[in-house]
């Protein structure tokens, strides 16, 4: 791999073409031998304003007729000798822009200090962008699957995505699916208990239901959040009296005040103060919320009386309940919770999730997605899921999986469509090798890391026959897809063998690749090709 400098305007008074590079996702190679996997520092004058990773082989500009008009507009020569290459480009944020005092338009960078600065920024940018992109996907869909080649650090990435959403460690939980994992572990089931020296069974929440309960309660309690907001409004009102409009047929405006414990309302001028007791409001609120009722204006008077077991001023209670619900819905204080399912496709998905495939849908989060679980009749009345289970709006699910794992249950389409999917490639996660923390304090010298990347790229190119020439017979080609490429996590094991690449091959890579090829023809010749690529 090499590092290059590319100035984004050629000659005094000529147009700046950085926007063209961004628009077309390319770098201009001219006659220079830039290659896939090389990095490019894009400069404007002496300032490095962007960094690029070349993602494909260079081709003559003239093989891209769609570029001709743009090249003429930007005064770039549209000639056969002028090559371009596809690239992933990052614009440097202001705090990462740095100087490289060299005037030539294109040249290979030899200055070790500049290369070090490029590596440092690339590691930050590649990791940051991937995490940000995945966090946006998760935020929009509530459910996300990270899939891709083995060893690409998907589990670590899932935790970083959770942090990007502002999730604290205590609000993030990780489980790993396996063939023995089932519904009783995940949702709920009967567990043996010993009572008076006798063995019995008791319903217990599974790990996901328990997590959802914690997330729901720790929303600061929807009722509590709305009640708190209403009290704040009352306190900020003139003379701490809030004028609101009731939801009765007369649609009259009444006054609310707060006595430090409960809300006080005055229905008519000169009327005695009446108390809307907080405990009664809470009981009524959850009685109707658990039934999916969020319009409190027309709830039944007699039913309200039965719920609180006393006579109340129905009109005002209805209005205050509606006010509390509206305010909690507008609040942005809800804490996000992230539930990570590692190796999600190693379990029998339909069996584990059961009826939850409905309630985890992003369109049915909250009360509207309520379902009766298999042991619903055993859920106690004081449980927040006593009238049915639902996944709170502040719960996000991340699953990780290797699509090539042939020992696992396939994920059915009903479950697949409830997740957004993000493929994590070996190349884009190669930046792990530059991370000090990834090596656990045993990071090798940069020359060794560069060699690791070369060997990794060569091996992965061979896996997908990228490097296969016409002299390789079809029966000797590897014939695998990018899903079988090997991620950086495998190469982090090099430190265990004092940077001996042969030991890494024999103890970790050889066995994995042999399993990839099991059942194909000419395995030994294919293994020779793979080892040759790795050793090159």
C-alpha positions, 0 to 999 in steps of 0.5 A: 500500500502507498500514500499519495498526494493529489492537489485539487486544482492544476495550475494558477487560475484553474478551477478547483475540482474537489467537489467533482471528486466528491460527486463522482467518488473518484480520485485522479491518478493521471499516469501514476500507478495508484492501486486499490488499497492506497490512500490519497491526501487531497490538498488545496494549496498546502492544506490537506482538506480530504483523505481518500481510500482507493476502492478499485483498480484505476482505468483510463479516463476515456473509458468513462464518457460520463466524466467528459463534460465535467472534466472539460468544465474543470480544465482536466485533461480527458485523455487515455493516459489520464487514469481515474480510480473509484474511491471513498473520500472523507472531508476532514473536519476543521480540527483535523485539517493539516499542512503538507507543504508540497506544490506538485499536483500528484506524487507519492508521499515519502515523508514518514511524519505526513504518513503518520498524520494521515494514518491517525486521521484515517483511523478516526474518520473511518471508524467515526463515519461507519459508527455514525452511519450505523447509528443513523440506520438504527435510530431510523429503524430501531432494529439493525443487523450487522453482517459481513465477513468474519473477524470484522469486529461487528460486536465491538462496532455494535457497542460503539454504535450504542455509545454514539446514541448516548447509551450508558453501559448500564443501559446496554445489554449483550446476549449471544444466541446459540442452538439451545437458546429458546423463548423461555430464555429470551421472553419468559418461561417457567423455572423450577423453584423450591418451596417448603422443601418441595419443587414447583414452577414459577413464571420468570421474565426472560432477559429481553422482557426484563430489559424492556421492563427496565427501559420502560420504567427508566424512561423516568416513567411516562406518567412521571415525566408528563406530570413533572412537565405539567408541574413545571408549566404551573410553576412558571405560570403567572402567580403559579396558576396555569389556565388550561382548557378542559376536555368536557362538552363545554370546553371551558377553561379552568385554573390549575395550581400545585400544592407541592404534592398534588395538582389543585384545580378550580373549576368555577370562580369562587368554587372551593379548591379540589385536589387531583390526587397524584396516586389516583391520576397514576392509577387511571393513567396506566389503567387506560394506557395498558389498554392502548387508550390515549384519548382520555376525553371520552372515557367512562365515568363509572369505570373511572370510579371503579378504578380508583374506588371513589367518586372523583371530578371526572371532567377535570381528571380526564383533562389532566390525564390528557395533559399529562399524556400529551406532555410526556409524548412531547418530552425528549428526556427518554433515555435510549436502551440498546439490546445487542444480540451477538450471532443472532442467526445461530439461534432458531429465530422464530422459536426464540422471538415467538409472537414478538416478531410483531412487537419488535417492528419499528412501526408497532413499538409501544402500546400499539404493538402490545401482544399476549405472550405465551404465559400471559395468564400468569403475569401478576396484576401489578406488572407493567406488562399485565395486560400484554407485552410491548417493546418500549419506543426507547429500546433499540436492537442490534444483531450481529451475524456471519452470513456464511455460517452454515451451521445455523438456522436461516432467518425467515423473511418475516424477521428479516424485513423488520431489520435494517441491514448493514454489511461490514466489509474487511477493507473498511474495518482494516483501520482496526489494525491502527488502533492501539487499544485493539492490540491490547498494548502489544501493537507492533511497529508500523512497518509490520502493520503495513505488511499485515495490510498488504498480506490481508489485501492480497489474501482477500483478493485471492479469496474472490479471485480478484488476482486470478489471471487467465492462466489459472484454470477454472477448476483451480479458482477459489470461487468464493464471495466477499462474505468469505474474506477475512477481517482484521481481528484474525490478524490481530493475533499476530502479536501472540506469535512474535510477528511470525506470519507463518505461525499465524497462517498455520494456527488460524488462517489455514484451518479457516480457509480449508473449511471454506473450501471443504467439498470443492475440487482441487483443495490442495491447489487452491490452498497453495494459491491462497498461501502464495497470495498471503506470502506475497 
